[in-house]
């Protein structure tokens, strides 16, 4: 059993969650006891009512949502792209396709069931890259099938999951747990169900989460990323 169990509530269409994942991984690698940390990703849908298969661009959805023009919309969308670049993240706002994330979350849950935290992290990473860098439509079943295979999931098991309702309850349980814990935004990092850190933070502050969990203390005050 790990000394530190970190649960991270994320949405696969949230750029700040992508950045948070990368920074958490760096913080763990830089920590004094990386082998003592286990990370499990939990589902959180920012928009559970979003239609499947709209095919519209993220830029057009943001413009409609915020009532902004093309330049202002692009500036908003590219903020995460600029911040994530030093973390090795390539976000292409022109390619991103708006998508419902429920089935993608089921696929992430399958990764945990099939291969534990390591495979789950690989599946999530593949989905992030597909959505933010490659412009893949991640609410398309055939696309999810290909991406899951590339991440290491068993193809036959994945096909059965995507054709049915397996792991739907898992996603709903994660979302209920988030509600019970008072989580209303992502990313949110919870260590040992006791020490929490919400939002996108520097690697240094993420390291403080690990230290605080070891010491069973609140996370020291830190600075969020710009």
ABEGO torsion letter per residue (X at the ends): XBABBBBBBBBAABAAAAAAAAAAAAAAAABABAAABBBBBBBBBABAABBBGAGBBAAAAAAAAAGBBAAAAAAAAAAAAAAAAAAGBBBBAAABBBBBAAAAAAAAAAAAAAAEAAAAAAAAAAAAAAAAAAGBBAABAAAAAAAAAAAGBBAAAAAAAAABABGAAAAAAAAAAAAAAGBABOBBBBBGGABBBBEBBBAAAAAAAAAAAAAGBBBBBBBBBX
